Amino acid sequence: MLSRNLLLGFLILSVTGTIHCKSWMMGEPQVIPLPPPPPQIVKQNPASLSLEYRRAILVLKRGQKLGWSNRDQFITAFNQTPITGAQKDVMQSVKDYVSAALKRHLRVHDVWDEGPPIGVEVQRAIDDFTKQRNQLLEAENSAKR
């Protein structure tokens, strides 16, 4: 009888210890902040960066409306948007930067990862890109004055 109780107690302690240890070790997933855009991109053409943020926002909103369920759909749709403008190389570097920012927001979840659902990540990306775009537009407007 004592050995059964001892075995049951050991089992309960090991399971709860494992769960607690895993949650302590894993913790909340850390969001790695994306570095600010390279100065040459902002300095050369801040309007192009603002335009790419706007495109990313539109793609994200369209994906929300259509009910896309994984990050690859959002990233593929953004990468397939055409590059417009006279300076294709500048626009490509701007698009690459915004694409990297999009990938940062819509991270790949592991099987056991209980991160936020894709809808929450998409909304956070929309909010962040809107904030970045508004800051660029404000800076551009203040420079014109």
Secondary structure, DSSP 4 states (H G I P E B T S, - for coil): -HHHHHHHHHHHHHHHHHHHHHHHHH-SPPPPPPPPPPHHHHHH-HHHHHHHHHHHHHHHHHHHHHT--SHHHHHHHHHTSPP-SS-HHHHHHHHHHHHHHHHHHSPPPPTT-----HHHHHHHHHHHHHHHHHHHHHHHHHHH-
